[in-house]
Amino acid sequence: MWLNRLYQNNVFATLAYLLVVLLGILAYPQLPREQAPELSGKFAMVTVTLPDASAEDVERLVVDPVEKMLREKIKDINHVNSNAATGSASVNIEFKDIKQSLYERRMQELRREIQALALTNWPKAQPPGIQEANSFSQDWYKVLVYGPGNDDNFRRQARQVQRDLQQLPGVANVMNKGLEDAELQVVFHPERLAALGIAPNALASTIQAYFNDTSAGKVKVDNLDWLVRISGKDNPAANLANLPIMTAKGLVKLGEVAEITRTSQTALLGARFRGQPCIVLMPFKQPGANVLQLIDRIKAYIDTRNQLSASTGVKLYLLIDTSDTIRNSLKVMEDHAWSGMLLVLAVTWLMLGTRLSLLTTLAVPFSLAGVFIALQVTGKSLNLSVLLGVVIVLGMLVDDAVVVIEAIGQHLRRGLSSLEATVAALKEVWLPVATSSFTTIASFIPLILVGGFLGEMMGVVPQVVCLGLLVSLVQALWILPAQAVVIVKPETKATWRDRLRQRLQLTYTRLLIRLLRAPKRALAALAVVFVLAGSAWVFDWIKSDYLLQPPNYGFFVTLEMPTGTSKELTLAKLEEIEALVTPLFRPGELRASAIESGTANINGKALEGHQYGDIWFTMHSEAGRDASALLPEVKKAMARLTGMVGVWVEGESTALTSLGKPINLMLCGAAGAELDSAIAELKGILGSIAGVHDIKLDIVTGLPELNIRLDGEAVQRAGLNPSTVSQTLQLLSGGESVASYTEEGETVAVRVRAQVSNSHDITSLLQHTVVSPTGGIIPLSQLVQAEQRVSPASIGHIDYKRNLTLQADLDKEKMDTLAANKLIEARWNELKSRYPNIHVGFGGEMLAIQEGLGQLWQQFALGIGLIFIIVGAQFKSYGLPFLVLLKVPMAFAGLILGLLLSREPVSLYTLYGAVALAGIAVNSAILMFSAGHDRLAAGMGVVHASVYAARRRLLPILITSFTTLMGLLPLALSSEQSSTQWRPVATAIVWGVGFSTILTLFIVPLLYRLAMGFGQRLSRVKFSPSASDNVG
């Protein structure tokens, strides 16, 4: 027989086992380490810079044309999120889940269309930036370059550091903040030019004409070719100073009417670290790179570079360093896995003995080795989600082996040889073992299909579980039996374990018989349990916190000063905040703090301006508390500050997550009285709900604006070209870049601008003059019409529509996110008829929760359907799968009662564990029903079959249940902060499996007896002679 030949070749099985384990051991250390799996997708970001343009101009000139182009010419777009801010625009594009080749084609089309728009719409702007990404969650870090002087050497060293970081393996790109391009500035005094009759645009045109390097061609002299080159950029500062400028009074040199200095563009960012100026460099990790190795490379580079600080004049510091947090988190999960493995070994040793327990537990390294090999082959990383899958499946890996080895032992005790007992055992249990594994896999497979935030965080968990179970099934049905033929021998005398098993079986049988004699009482008790669990769920006896936050080891304080505040005043206020917050840390908690002014993220929008700034505080991960315990004290300290528009404190993980706030209302509608009234109503609704605080509308006031329109008739009467007036206004404001040259590999722009005067009236700008073709002097105020207004700092678009966002934080001790948003929705529905043109959508955490709940219910239904098909196929019955699936509500009842007793909140992670629990819970019922059917087929009565099947499966059910529980127990009982998100998954399975195991041993045999008895009575009635006569 082929089974005999297969199991006799134990050498083949053992060598295959050792090969897989060896490859797994080699694969494990090579897996890239990171804290969370990368959120894969197809993305693109387009950035366009229009210096000093208002948000409305940026929207009109950049965002609207780009979005129009995307709608009409680029296909396969899922979402578009755009933001027009003062001086810049960003358009974030999310493509559908398309093939990589098609994605690359779409990116080529996007680049071509953006370049065409740049040539026609923004010819004088910097080239637009187009970045593509296959990961939404690219890790990034902050490297600070700081030193005592903010000079050319400081910027040159920072650029060299940026280039060096870009060359490190694992770095995708390096962005910078505060590292502006070098400039040679020609600063003229308008009054001096006016006195000499020189037009500012003439000054710019002269520089543009002279400052050129031109290749004129070749000239032959005595049959020898000479190259002719017109040089205008040599020794640029000196040559520019000597340029002749024609005036009504004769020639003057440019150096006599303007100051020529080498500097840089006006840096918007004013950063400070340890009291010194700094430049922020942000390396982004390549997808698939090892986070820990990358951080170690960056640290090594920083250490090497800092040794040269005496000669370079700068030092480097890694502000955002997550390596310790990742290492600690991975170590905690690895410790849980090792603890679970030892507990599993202890349970199998107690029930099976040393030899059989070791043989059974060999399934764990074999299965995990198969998982690690598959992770390496598919390019996956080792992260907390992978280790969670390992912890979940750990106890289940031995379930199949336990059933097989226990069946082999039973047949050995009947006097069969090792090979005969092994073959007989496999014939008996291979189908229920395979069915049990496949039902568990069936409950996890739908979880692979979960999308959104929950799917991105947990998608790899069911993959690990399913793969581990499949590998363990191979071990249980092939390798274990082949090894058992050689290792397992019949016992010659009874041991204390035999006596323990017999005592357990005898006590259990007596209790079961007593219960079978009083079925009504047992069913009534079960009904009471269901009613209690249902009441706890319906009446909200269990607290809800659907999105548990991981520990924070950093936070930042965001500041907004009054519009028009200088960079120096904003920096001074930030330094005051830093001085207030630093004493709140306990000794050894604060790792570093850094100040950045000129940019901030407020209400989810990136804003630029000298009135904005923030301070990053990072903590040591081994500190006794995380940032969440410190934030209330920081907020109290911020309440004492005065002189600013607003100050906000947010945890690092909360602020950087893509979920948004607990309350995030998106309003679409035309600006006007209706929209203003709707916003006021919504603010009132939010203010009336307990626990809602920090209500903010994302309308941020921008800089005051002088809107100028040329007076065409006045310009024509003066005989001027309109471009002359426009260019003069530009030179008097921000200046104009008229030429460029290269120095030491760095491009240096030549900018012409007027000397900035500290005026108290913006209209004084229009008192400057323009020289007419006849030599007359005409004030700009006679050539233009001007009005003053205040423009928004940014304008947001979501999927091609303007939108406003009303956000708020929530005290989740008083109300959970889902309940608060439902209450807001109910109250808005009572009022929305008054605002027919206003649409309110719900985003932020609410969107993630609704998406997660909807998908979990859908995947739960799919899993139940798959389990029904598998069980129905095994038993060839339509009714028996319903009995098996009764284990699911039993497990859910145990889960609910467990949460009620432990006071754990319900979260999406808890419900995720509940969906997985469905497949785990039914396994014991399958084993018991399979044994019952075997005995019915052998001619036993229903009662006897129920009792003997339960007695036969008692030990396998106890062992498999305990191994599952022991594998998860260390994580379920963990108090580590890094386990905050994963503990609910383990808790759900532990409570559900523990409670359902008790019901399996007592209620499931009763249900089987009632169902099979009813079926037999129905069958006898249907085929009795009297019934046939009646039918006839």
ABEGO torsion letter per residue (X at the ends): XAAAAAAABAAAAAAAAAAAAAAAAAAAAABBBBABBBBBEBBBBBBBBBBGBBAAAAAAAAAAAAAAAAAAABBGBABBBBBBBBGBBBBBBBBBBBBAAAAAAAAAAAAAAAAAAAAAABAABBBBBBBBBABAABBBBBBBBBBABBBAAAAAAAAAAAAAAAABBGBABBBBBGBBBBBBBBBBBAAAAAAAGBBAAAAAAAAAAABBBBBAEBBBBGGBBBBBBBBAABGAAAAAAABBBBBAAEBBBAAAABBBBBBBBBBABBBBBGGBBBBBBBBBBBBGBBAAAAAAAAAAAAAAAAAAAAAAGBBBBBABBAAAAAAAAAAAAAAAAAAAAAAAAAAAAAAAEAAAAAAAAAAAAAAAAAAAAAAAAAGBBBBAAAAAAAAAAAAAAAAAAAAAAAAAAAAAAAGBBAAAAAAAAAAAAAAAAAAAAAAAAAAAAAAAABBEAAAAAAAAAAAAAAAAAAAAAAAAAAAAAAAAAAABBBBABBBAAAAAAAAAAAAAAAAAAAAAABAAAAAAAAAAAAAAAAAAAAAGABBBBABBBBBBABBBBBBBBBBGBBAAAAAAAAAAAAAAAAAABBBGABABBBBBBGBBBBGGBBBBEAABBBBBBBBBAABABBAAAAAAAAAAAAAABBGBABBBBBBAAAAABAAEBABBBBBBEBBEAAAAAAAAAAAAAAAABBGBBGBBBABBBBBBBBBBBBBAAAAAAAGBBAAAAAAAAAAABAEBBABBBBBGGBBBBBBBBBBBBBBABAAAAAABBBBBAAGBBBBAAAABBBBBBBBBABBBBBGGBBBBBBBBBBBAAABBAAAAAAAAAAAAAAAAAABAABBBBBBEAAAAAAAAAAAAAAAAAAAAAAAAAAAAAAAGBAAAAAAAAAAAAAAAAAAAAAAAAAGBBBBAAAAAAAAAAAAAAAAAAAAAAAAAAAAAAAGBBAAAAAAAAAAAAAAAAAAAAAAAAAAAAAAAABABAAAAAAAAAAAAAAAAAAAAAAAAAAAAAAAAAAAAAAAAAAAAAAABAAAAAAAX
